[in-house]
Amino acid sequence: MSETSLYSTIIETTHALIVVLDTEGRIVMFNNACERLTGYRFEEVKGRHIWDFLLLPEETEGVKAAFNDLTRGQFPNTHANFWITKAGERRWIEWSNSAVTNERGEAVHIIGTGIDVTEKRAAEQALRQSEARFQALCDNALDITAIVASDKTIRFITPSVKRILGYACEDLIGRKCFDICHSDDVTATEAAFQRAIDNPGTVTAVTRRMRHADGSWINFESFWISLLADPHINGIVVTSRDVTGRVRAQQTLREAQGRERALLDSIPYAAWLKDAAGRYIAVNQAFRDRFGDDFPDPAGKTNRDIFPAETATKQTAEDQEVIRTRMSLRLERQMRIGEGNERWIEVIKVPVIDESGDVIGITGVAHDVTERKLAEAQRIARNAAQREALVREVHHRIKNNLQGTITLLQETARGHPESAGLLKMASLRLDAVATVHGLYGATGERELRLEQIIPRLVSSLQSFHDHLPLRLSVSNPDSAPVSENEIVPLALIINELIMNAIKHSRATVDGHPVEVALEGAGNGVRIVIRSPLGRFPRDFNFDAGAGLGSGLSLVKSLLPPDGALLRFENAPGPGGTRVELTLRPPVIALSPAVTSSTIAAREPLHGAHSDH
């Protein structure tokens, strides 16, 4: 390979965008990576100014300024700007630019090498936003939230600890989480820590006293939940709320229910609390609003008391699974809200575990995610459409490349008549493959049928042989979608069989047509190729591989082991052959229209024949 060829290959196969401009800003080279990114072919952009169609109007002057610096000898330089694709999509490109100079050191071409960093830039922006939101939550937290490592040291704590307990964050980070805990409460707190580790995903509550920086003691209610990092637990999140003044031994059920109801009502979507027997203790206002004023008061009732039997059975089974597994449950379901209003609801159910480790109830929330589901469905549909367009384009390009290769083979054959036959055979085989990819590129369908493939193969062969007497008939027009992974091998097989019949019948000389028929065959289809002249020799045996030329040897190697049967027969009389290729599942998938009533009538063969 020459050095020029090597450089050209590198430029056209690299993932980097490489564009070369003349000193007026017109495109003189636009590599494959540029074509894939923008959707423009080089032929469409050659000679056009890059700022006429690829740039945002507001970025044009900045790009021109960077370009002018390069033409004045100020290179290399770097730059970043958007490119607008043919489909109107914005892509953020980071450029490294230089220039090609003449013997006087003057710039004659500007070379831009770019990397598409759109997704990276978006991810960085999302990360910055996420970090800003997290910091805002930490700075404005009403409670103290900390992350405690598995060795019980504090790794993170919110700034609210200064306001509530008088410590700066750096005073506590790195210390054991029990260092400022009252000695009488250490055992219960350590037990809560261990339960959180032993029950991933569940919330463990404990009441404890912690020492203020001034030496006083404050009562806190703390909620512990494990952080998971597959496959091990690597930490605990603990949120502590100041409950000073509340004496837990004197709490009544009414006070507890009042607290729980206040907490539930603060949640903007439907929430509820049940005991371990499945009885509702409390529901929030959003729950009541969702089901309307006619919905019965659920307090003290179970699912079976207020919901239809099927719904109640399903929800009760979910509740029992949460209690049995001690794990939270997340699911999505469709519900009818009001008259004919179908909504998607995300439901989360979490077990409530007391200080002794017993599951004493379930808390749950239900969130309307209809808009998210609709957006997801639209995204899936867009992705499918984009995939179809991409697949169609890929097949179209494969076909074009194969046809280019065929043209090269034909030109080579004209200059090397001693190899013309071999090169023509290779061209015919490549053309069969190009035909399949041409069908894919033209139809955009994910499956092809024999009644599409065979006429195109026949037409393609006729394009190689002027006035080729080749006759095609199709008995069932809606017969047989071909399994995707068998399409190319099957096209090559049919192509070889037709070529073999043409070759041995001397059809191009005598004018006697070779007949190709597509027929029904019970639970399959049959392709019949009749040649009016020629005979299979006595020693011909396809199964044993005897008497096969290169074409039939290729057929034998490509024939699917299941779902394909190939027969070779000598026709009765002075000459002629008949080849039958019968196809059944899994090579094809028959449509309901294919039944025994659609089978085309066959002429029986009489006399001596070779059957393989």
C-alpha positions in Angstrom: 0.0 0.0 0.0 1.4 3.4 -0.9 1.8 6.1 1.7 -0.9 8.2 0.1 -3.3 5.2 0.2 -2.4 4.5 3.8 -3.2 8.1 4.8 -6.4 8.0 2.8 -7.5 4.8 4.5 -6.7 6.2 8.0 -8.7 9.4 7.2 -11.8 7.5 6.0 -11.8 4.9 8.8 -11.1 7.1 11.8 -13.9 8.1 14.2 -12.5 11.6 14.3 -14.2 14.3 12.1 -11.7 15.5 9.5 -12.7 18.4 7.2 -10.4 20.3 4.9 -11.2 23.8 3.7 -9.6 26.1 1.1 -8.6 29.6 2.2 -12.1 30.9 1.3 -13.7 28.4 3.8 -15.0 26.0 1.1 -15.1 22.3 1.8 -12.5 20.3 -0.2 -12.6 17.1 1.9 -15.2 15.7 4.2 -14.4 12.2 5.6 -16.7 9.3 6.4 -17.0 10.3 10.1 -18.3 13.8 9.0 -20.8 12.1 6.7 -22.0 9.7 9.4 -22.4 12.6 11.9 -24.1 15.1 9.7 -26.0 13.0 7.3 -24.5 14.9 4.3 -22.6 13.1 1.6 -19.3 14.6 0.5 -20.9 15.2 -2.9 -23.5 17.4 -1.3 -21.1 19.6 0.6 -18.1 19.8 -1.7 -17.3 23.4 -2.6 -19.8 24.9 -0.1 -18.8 27.4 2.7 -18.9 25.6 6.0 -20.7 28.5 7.7 -23.5 28.5 5.1 -25.2 25.3 6.5 -23.3 23.6 9.3 -23.2 26.4 11.9 -25.6 28.2 14.2 -26.1 31.8 13.1 -24.9 33.1 16.5 -21.7 31.1 16.3 -20.7 32.0 12.7 -18.7 35.1 13.5 -16.6 33.2 16.1 -15.8 30.4 13.7 -14.9 32.8 11.0 -12.6 34.6 13.4 -10.8 31.3 14.3 -10.6 30.5 10.6 -9.1 33.9 9.7 -6.4 33.4 12.4 -5.5 30.1 10.7 -5.2 31.6 7.3 -3.0 34.4 8.7 -0.5 31.8 10.0 -1.7 31.6 13.6 -1.9 27.9 13.9 -2.5 25.4 15.4 -5.5 26.5 17.5 -8.4 24.9 19.2 -12.1 25.8 19.0 -15.5 24.4 20.0 -18.9 25.0 18.4 -22.1 23.3 17.3 -22.6 21.6 14.0 -26.1 21.3 12.7 -26.8 17.9 11.1 -29.0 17.4 8.0 -31.8 16.3 10.3 -31.5 19.5 12.3 -29.8 18.0 15.4 -27.2 20.0 17.3 -23.8 18.3 18.0 -21.1 19.9 20.1 -17.7 19.5 18.5 -14.2 20.2 20.0 -11.8 21.1 17.2 -8.0 21.0 16.8 -7.1 23.1 13.7 -4.0 23.5 11.6 -3.0 24.5 8.1 -1.2 23.2 5.1 1.3 25.7 3.8 3.1 26.3 0.5 6.9 26.8 0.1 6.5 30.4 1.2 4.8 29.4 4.4 1.4 30.6 3.3 -1.7 28.7 4.3 -3.3 27.0 1.3 -5.7 24.6 3.1 -7.1 24.6 6.6 -7.5 21.2 8.3 -10.0 20.7 11.2 -9.9 17.6 13.3 -13.0 17.3 15.6 -14.4 15.1 18.3 -18.1 14.9 18.9 -18.5 15.4 22.7 -22.2 16.1 22.7 -23.1 13.3 25.2 -20.0 14.0 27.3 -21.0 17.7 27.6 -24.6 16.9 28.4 -23.5 14.4 31.1 -21.1 17.0 32.6 -23.9 19.5 32.7 -26.3 17.0 34.3 -23.7 16.1 36.9 -23.2 19.8 37.8 -26.9 20.3 38.1 -27.3 17.2 40.2 -24.4 18.2 42.5 -26.0 21.7 42.8 -29.4 20.2 43.8 -27.8 17.9 46.3 -25.8 20.8 47.8 -29.0 22.8 48.0 -30.8 20.0 49.8 -27.9 19.6 52.2 -27.7 23.3 53.0 -31.4 23.6 53.6 -32.1 20.4 55.5 -34.3 20.6 58.6 -32.9 17.4 60.0 -29.4 16.0 60.3 -28.5 13.5 57.6 -25.3 11.5 57.7 -23.6 8.7 55.7 -21.9 6.2 58.0 -19.4 3.7 56.6 -19.5 0.0 57.5 -16.7 0.6 60.1 -19.2 3.0 61.8 -17.2 6.2 61.0 -19.0 9.3 59.8 -18.1 10.0 56.1 -20.6 12.8 55.4 -22.9 15.0 57.5 -25.2 17.9 56.5 -24.4 21.4 57.6 -27.6 21.4 59.6 -25.6 19.7 62.4 -24.1 23.1 63.2 -27.5 24.7 63.8 -29.0 21.7 65.7 -26.1 20.3 67.7 -23.5 23.1 67.5 -20.8 21.1 65.7 -19.0 22.0 62.5 -19.1 19.2 59.9 -15.3 18.7 60.1 -15.7 18.2 63.9 -17.6 14.9 63.3 -16.4 13.5 59.9 -14.0 10.6 60.6 -15.4 10.0 64.1 -17.4 7.0 65.2 -21.2 7.6 64.8 -21.8 6.7 68.5 -19.2 9.1 69.9 -21.8 11.7 70.9 -24.5 9.2 71.6 -25.7 8.8 75.2 -24.1 5.7 76.8 -27.6 4.3 77.7 -28.7 4.5 74.1 -25.5 3.0 72.4 -26.7 -0.6 72.5 -30.1 0.2 70.9 -28.4 2.4 68.3 -25.8 -0.3 67.4 -28.7 -2.8 67.1 -30.5 -0.4 64.7 -27.2 0.0 62.7 -26.9 -3.8 62.4 -30.6 -4.3 61.4 -30.1 -1.7 58.6 -27.1 -3.8 57.4 -29.0 -7.1 57.7 -32.2 -5.7 55.9 -31.1 -3.8 52.8 -33.7 -1.4 51.5 -35.8 -1.3 54.7 -36.1 1.6 57.1 -35.1 1.0 60.8 -36.2 3.6 63.4 -34.6 4.2 66.8 -34.9 6.9 69.4 -31.6 8.1 71.0 -30.0 11.1 72.8 -27.1 13.0 71.4 -24.8 15.4 73.1 -24.9 19.1 72.0 -21.6 20.9 71.7 -22.6 22.8 74.9 -22.9 19.5 76.8 -26.7 19.3 76.9 -28.6 16.2 75.7 -31.2 16.3 72.8 -33.6 13.5 71.9 -33.6 12.4 68.3 -35.6 10.0 66.3 -33.3 8.4 63.7 -34.1 6.5 60.6 -31.4 4.1 59.2 -31.3 2.6 55.7 -28.4 0.8 54.0 -26.6 2.0 50.9 -26.0 -0.9 48.5 -23.0 -1.3 46.2 -23.2 -4.7 44.5 -22.5 -7.1 46.0 -21.7 -5.7 49.4 -23.2 -3.0 51.7 -20.8 -0.1 51.9 -22.6 2.3 54.2 -25.7 3.5 56.0 -27.7 6.6 55.6 -29.1 7.9 58.9 -31.5 10.9 59.2 -32.1 12.2 62.7 -34.9 14.5 63.7 -35.0 16.5 67.0 -37.9 15.1 69.1 -36.9 16.8 72.4 -39.8 17.1 74.7 -41.5 14.0 73.4 -41.4 11.2 76.0 -41.7 7.9 74.1 -42.9 5.9 77.1 -45.9 8.3 77.4 -46.8 8.3 73.7 -50.3 7.2 73.0 -51.6 5.5 69.8 -53.5 8.7 69.1 -50.4 10.8 69.1 -48.5 8.4 66.9 -51.4 8.3 64.4 -51.5 12.1 64.4 -47.8 12.3 63.6 -48.1 9.7 60.9 -51.1 11.5 59.4 -49.2 14.8 59.3 -46.3 13.2 57.7 -48.5 11.5 55.1 -50.3 14.7 54.3 -47.1 16.5 53.6 -46.4 14.0 50.7 -47.8 15.4 47.4 -49.0 12.1 46.1 -51.2 9.3 47.6 -49.6 7.7 50.7 -50.9 5.3 53.3 -49.9 3.3 56.4 -51.1 -0.2 57.3 -50.4 -2.5 60.3 -49.0 -6.0 59.9 -52.5 -7.4 59.5 -53.2 -5.3 56.5 -55.5 -2.8 58.2 -55.2 0.9 57.2 -54.0 3.1 60.0 -53.9 6.3 58.1 -54.1 7.7 54.5 -53.1 11.2 53.4 -55.1 13.9 51.8 -53.7 13.1 48.3 -55.0 9.5 48.8 -58.5 10.8 49.6 -58.5 13.3 46.8 -57.5 10.6 44.3 -60.5 8.4 45.1 -63.0 11.1 45.7 -65.5 12.0 48.4 -67.5 8.9 47.9 -64.6 6.6 48.7 -65.2 5.0 52.2 -63.0 6.0 55.1 -60.3 3.3 55.0 -59.2 3.6 58.7 -59.4 0.1 60.3 -60.4 -1.6 57.0 -58.5 -4.0 54.8 -58.1 -4.1 51.0 -61.1 -6.5 50.8 -63.4 -4.0 52.6 -62.9 -1.2 50.1 -61.7 -2.5 46.7 -63.1 -5.0 44.1 -62.2 -8.6 44.8 -59.6 -8.9 42.0 -57.8 -5.7 43.0 -57.9 -6.5 46.7 -56.4 -10.0 46.1 -53.5 -8.6 44.1 -52.8 -5.8 46.6 -53.0 -8.2 49.6 -50.5 -10.6 48.0 -48.1 -7.6 47.4 -48.4 -6.6 51.1 -47.7 -10.1 52.3 -44.6 -10.3 50.1 -43.2 -7.1 51.6 -43.8 -8.4 55.1 -42.4 -11.9 54.3 -39.2 -10.7 52.5 -38.8 -7.5 54.7 -37.9 -5.8 51.4 -39.4 -2.8 49.7 -41.5 -3.4 46.5 -41.7 -1.1 43.5 -44.2 -1.7 40.7 -46.2 0.0 38.0 -49.9 -0.6 37.2 -52.6 0.9 35.1 -55.6 2.3 36.9 -58.9 3.9 35.8 -59.2 7.3 37.5 -62.6 8.8 36.9 -64.6 8.3 33.8 -62.5 6.5 31.1 -59.3 8.1 32.4 -56.5 5.4 32.2 -53.4 6.4 34.1 -50.1 4.7 34.9 -49.3 4.6 38.6 -46.0 3.8 40.2 -46.4 2.1 43.6 -43.7 1.8 46.3 -44.4 -0.3 49.4 -41.8 -0.4 52.3 -41.9 -2.5 55.5 -41.9 -0.7 58.8 -39.6 -2.4 61.3 -39.6 -1.6 65.0 -36.6 -1.5 67.4 -36.9 -5.2 68.1 -36.6 -6.0 64.5 -40.2 -7.0 63.9 -42.2 -5.9 60.9 -45.1 -3.9 62.4 -46.6 -2.5 59.2 -46.3 -1.2 55.7 -46.1 2.3 54.4 -46.8 3.0 50.7 -47.0 5.7 48.1 -48.5 5.9 44.7 -47.2 8.3 42.1 -48.8 9.1 38.7 -46.2 8.5 36.0 -48.5 8.6 33.0 -46.6 11.5 31.4 -43.3 9.6 31.9 -44.7 6.4 30.3 -46.0 8.3 27.4 -42.7 10.1 26.9 -40.9 6.7 27.1 -43.3 5.2 24.5 -42.6 8.1 22.2 -38.9 7.7 22.7 -39.0 4.0 21.9 -41.0 4.8 18.8 -38.5 7.4 17.7 -35.6 5.1 18.3 -37.3 2.3 16.3 -37.9 4.7 13.4 -34.3 5.9 13.6 -33.1 2.3 13.7 -35.2 1.4 10.6 -33.7 4.4 8.8 -30.2 3.5 9.8 -30.6 -0.2 8.8 -32.1 0.8 5.4 -29.2 3.2 4.9 -26.6 0.5 5.8 -28.1 -2.0 3.4 -28.2 0.7 0.7 -24.5 1.4 1.2 -23.6 -2.3 1.3 -25.4 -2.7 -2.0 -23.6 0.3 -3.6 -20.2 -1.0 -2.4 -20.9 -4.5 -3.8 -22.1 -3.0 -7.1 -18.9 -1.0 -7.2 -16.9 -4.1 -6.6 -18.8 -5.9 -9.4 -17.9 -3.0 -11.8 -14.2 -3.4 -10.9 -14.4 -7.1 -11.6 -16.0 -6.5 -15.0 -13.4 -4.0 -15.9 -10.7 -6.4 -14.8 -12.2 -9.2 -16.9 -12.0 -7.0 -20.0 -8.3 -6.6 -19.4 -7.7 -10.2 -18.5 -9.8 -12.4 -20.9 -8.1 -15.6 -19.5 -9.8 -14.9 -16.1 -13.0 -13.5 -17.5 -15.1 -16.6 -16.7 -14.0 -16.8 -13.1 -14.4 -13.0 -12.6 -17.9 -13.2 -14.2 -18.8 -16.0 -11.8 -17.7 -13.9 -8.8 -19.6 -10.9 -10.2 -22.8 -12.9 -10.4 -22.4 -14.2 -6.9 -21.7 -10.7 -5.5 -24.7 -9.4 -7.5 -27.0 -11.9 -5.7 -25.9 -10.6 -2.3 -26.2 -7.0 -3.6 -29.8 -7.8 -4.7 -30.7 -8.8 -1.2 -29.2 -5.7 0.3 -30.9 -3.6 -2.4 -34.3 -5.0 -1.4 -33.6 -4.2 2.3 -32.6 -0.7 1.4 -35.6 -0.1 -0.8 -38.4 -1.6 1.3 -37.2 -0.9 4.8 -38.8 -4.1 5.9 -37.2 -6.3 8.5 -38.1 -9.5 6.6 -38.0 -10.4 2.9 -40.2 -12.9 1.1 -39.3 -15.3 -1.6 -41.8 -13.6 -4.0 -39.6 -10.4 -3.6 -36.2 -12.1 -3.8 -36.7 -14.5 -6.7 -37.9 -11.9 -9.3 -35.1 -9.6 -8.4 -32.5 -12.4 -8.8 -34.0 -13.3 -12.2 -34.0 -9.7 -13.2 -30.4 -9.3 -12.0 -29.2 -12.3 -14.0 -31.0 -11.0 -17.1 -29.1 -7.8 -16.7 -25.8 -9.8 -17.1 -27.1 -11.7 -20.1 -28.8 -9.7 -22.9 -32.0 -11.3 -24.2 -31.5 -14.2 -21.8 -34.5 -16.6 -22.3 -35.5 -17.0 -18.6 -39.1 -17.4 -17.7 -40.5 -16.9 -14.1 -43.9 -17.9 -12.7 -45.2 -17.4 -9.2 -48.2 -19.5 -8.0 -48.7 -18.0 -4.5 -47.9 -14.3 -4.3 -48.0 -14.2 -0.5 -46.2 -17.3 0.4 -43.0 -17.2 2.3 -41.1 -14.7 4.6 -37.5 -15.9 4.8 -35.7 -16.2 8.2 -33.4 -13.2 8.4 -30.2 -15.2 8.9 -31.0 -17.4 5.9 -31.7 -14.7 3.3 -28.2 -14.2 1.9 -27.3 -18.0 1.8 -30.7 -18.7 0.2 -30.2 -16.0 -2.4 -26.8 -17.4 -3.3 -28.2 -20.9 -3.6 -31.1 -19.9 -5.9 -28.7 -17.8 -8.0 -26.3 -20.7 -8.4 -29.0 -23.2 -9.3 -30.4 -20.8 -12.0 -26.9 -20.0 -13.3 -26.1 -23.8 -13.5 -29.3 -24.4 -15.4 -28.5 -21.6 -17.9 -24.9 -22.8 -18.3 -25.8 -26.5 -19.1 -28.9 -25.8 -21.2 -27.0 -23.5 -23.6 -30.0 -21.2 -23.2 -28.1 -18.2 -24.5 -27.3 -20.1 -27.7 -30.4 -22.1 -28.5 -33.0 -19.6 -27.2 -34.8 -22.3 -25.2 -36.0 -20.7 -22.0 -35.0 -21.9 -18.5 -38.2 -21.8 -16.4 -38.2 -20.8 -12.7 -41.4 -21.3 -10.7 -42.4 -20.5 -7.1 -45.1 -22.9 -5.9 -46.9 -23.9 -2.8 -45.9 -27.2 -1.3 -48.1 -28.2 1.6 -46.5 -26.8 4.7 -43.7 -25.2 2.7 -42.9 -23.7 -0.7 -41.1 -25.1 -3.7 -38.8 -23.4 -6.2 -38.7 -25.4 -9.4 -36.0 -24.8 -12.1 -36.6 -26.5 -15.4 -34.0 -26.6 -18.1 -35.0 -27.8 -21.6 -31.6 -29.2 -22.5 -28.7 -30.9 -20.7 -28.6 -34.0 -18.5 -27.1 -34.9 -15.1 -24.4 -37.5 -15.7 -24.8 -41.0 -14.3 -22.1 -40.5 -11.6 -23.7 -37.2 -10.4 -24.7 -37.5 -6.7 -25.3 -34.2 -4.8 -25.5 -35.7 -1.4 -22.2 -37.6 -1.8 -20.6 -34.6 -3.5 -19.9 -36.5 -6.7 -19.8 -34.7 -10.0 -20.3 -31.2 -8.5 -18.7 -28.2 -10.1 -17.7 -25.1 -8.1 -21.3 -23.7 -8.2 -23.0 -26.8 -6.8 -20.2 -27.2 -4.3 -21.1 -23.7 -3.1 -24.8 -24.7 -3.0 -24.0 -27.8 -0.9 -22.0 -25.8 1.6 -24.7 -23.1 2.0 -27.8 -25.4 2.1 -29.5 -25.0 5.6 -29.4 -28.3 7.5 -33.0 -28.0 8.6 -36.0 -26.8 6.6 -34.4 -27.3 3.1 -34.6 -30.2 0.7 -32.9 -30.2 -2.8 -33.7 -32.7 -5.5 -32.1 -33.1 -9.0 -33.9 -35.0 -11.7 -33.4 -35.8 -15.4 -36.6 -35.1 -17.2 -38.1 -37.8 -19.4 -37.4 -37.7 -23.1 -34.3 -36.6 -25.0 -33.1 -34.0 -22.6 -33.7 -31.5 -19.9 -33.4 -31.4 -16.1 -35.6 -30.4 -13.2 -34.3 -29.0 -9.9 -36.6 -28.7 -6.9 -35.7 -26.7 -3.8 -38.4 -27.3 -1.1 -38.3 -24.9 1.9 -40.1 -25.2 5.2 -39.8 -23.7 8.7 -37.5 -22.7 10.2 -36.0 -21.4 6.9 -39.3 -19.7 6.0 -42.4 -18.6 8.0 -45.5 -19.5 6.2 -48.4 -17.0 6.0 -52.0 -18.3 6.8 -52.8 -18.1 3.1 -50.5 -21.0 2.3 -52.6 -24.2 2.5 -52.8 -27.4 0.5 -55.4 -25.8 -1.7 -52.8 -23.3 -3.1 -50.4 -26.0 -4.2 -49.6 -25.6 -7.9 -50.2 -28.7 -10.1 -47.1 -30.6 -11.1 -46.5 -32.7 -14.2 -45.4 -36.2 -13.1 -42.0 -37.3 -14.3 -41.8 -40.6 -16.1 -38.9 -42.7 -17.4 -35.3 -42.9 -16.2 -34.2 -40.0 -14.0 -31.6 -39.3 -11.4 -33.0 -38.4 -8.0 -30.7 -37.1 -5.4 
